[in-house]
Amino acid sequence: MTASVLVYLDAVPADGLRKAHRELLAAGRILGPVAAAVTGTPSDSALAELAESGVETVFTGPADLAGYLVAPTAAWLAAVARAAAEGGSAPSAVVVDNSAEGKEIAARVGVRLGAGVITDVVALEADGTAHKSVLAGSYEVRAKATSTTAVLAVKGNAAEGAPEPVRGAAAVQAVDPPADALANAARITSRSERPSTGRPELTEASIVVAGGRGTDGDFGPIEELADVLGAAVGASRAATDAGWIGHDFQVGQTGKTVSPQLYISAGISGAIQQKAGMQTSKVIVAVNSDPESPVFEIADFGVVGDLFKVLPQATQEIKRRRG
């Protein structure tokens, strides 16, 4: 079977794939057999896990691409797609993650390949139809690229119904970026590591607990509930603008877009800016003291009450049931 979907996996660790990588591969398998494009040389354990995930071919590139902004990576990924086509397996789709960098890569690859680009994908169908949210999350539409190759930026937790991988040995093929890819590229001069919270990455988490203006700056109940659920912590723009929590935690139209299995909103009004970042969550639970809050219009379950009473009770009950 010839791979027909190319999945870009950024920064694969030596000890194996991250949750986000496995989800992108699963999303790709909905469309067909998959190949993976990985910068650098993956470790033996990573290669073994890629094969276990159904990857037929692993295309590798120079590790120093990570030292630049996204333009060289996009040029390399387009070169990988062309190399795959020359080898007789032209990809019907190129799948990337839906992060800010991922969407920029998707746009640049689309230009280089003359391919249709669809971002904010929350679900895929086997014929290439993509489901995505538009107009700040007010509508969900189905879209399908008319080009030979589609470039798809896929959100986390979007691989429901993916077929089981066909396991085997993955072939490895090195592909160099175009000769001019690095000539005028912007180089990253320094990096600073963000302190680890021990919680999942916000955009990758299957559960998110988010707080807003109603916390009045006290995120203690939010963090405690998140910790017992193994969840990520999120926040509204009002909370981040007030300096109560870092902007890295912001969910919304001008923050991060999440699509977890469970999203718990506490003390957030649910204005359209917030809805745009979380409306595609599978289950939404809202806690707000105002029964007229807009968040209840999109919530699957709503609790009208003080979050400082409701959340600690939920935390204690979860702890009790888990023994």
Sequence and secondary structure as in RCSB ss.txt:
>XXXX:A:sequence
MTASVLVYLDAVPADGLRKAHRELLAAGRILGPVAAAVTGTPSDSALAELAESGVETVFTGPADLAGYLVAPTAA
WLAAVARAAAEGGSAPSAVVVDNSAEGKEIAARVGVRLGAGVITDVVALEADGTAHKSVLAGSYEVRAKATSTTA
VLAVKGNAAEGAPEPVRGAAAVQAVDPPADALANAARITSRSERPSTGRPELTEASIVVAGGRGTDGDFGPIEEL
ADVLGAAVGASRAATDAGWIGHDFQVGQTGKTVSPQLYISAGISGAIQQKAGMQTSKVIVAVNSDPESPVFEIAD
FGVVGDLFKVLPQATQEIKRRRG
>XXXX:A:secstr
    EEEEE S  TT   HHHHHHHHHHHHHSSEEEEEEB   HHHHHHHHHTTEEEEEEE GGGGGB HHHHHH
HHHHHHHHHHHTT   SEEEEE SHHHHHHHHHHHHHHT EEEEEEEEE TTS EEEEETTTTEEEEE   SSSE
EEEE TT  TT         EEEE    TTTTTT  B          SS  TTT SEEEEE GGGTT  HHHHHH
HHHHT EEEE HHHHHTTSS GGGBBSTTSB    SEEEEES    HHHHHHHTT SEEEEEES TT GGGGT S
EEEES HHHHHHHHHHHHHHHH 
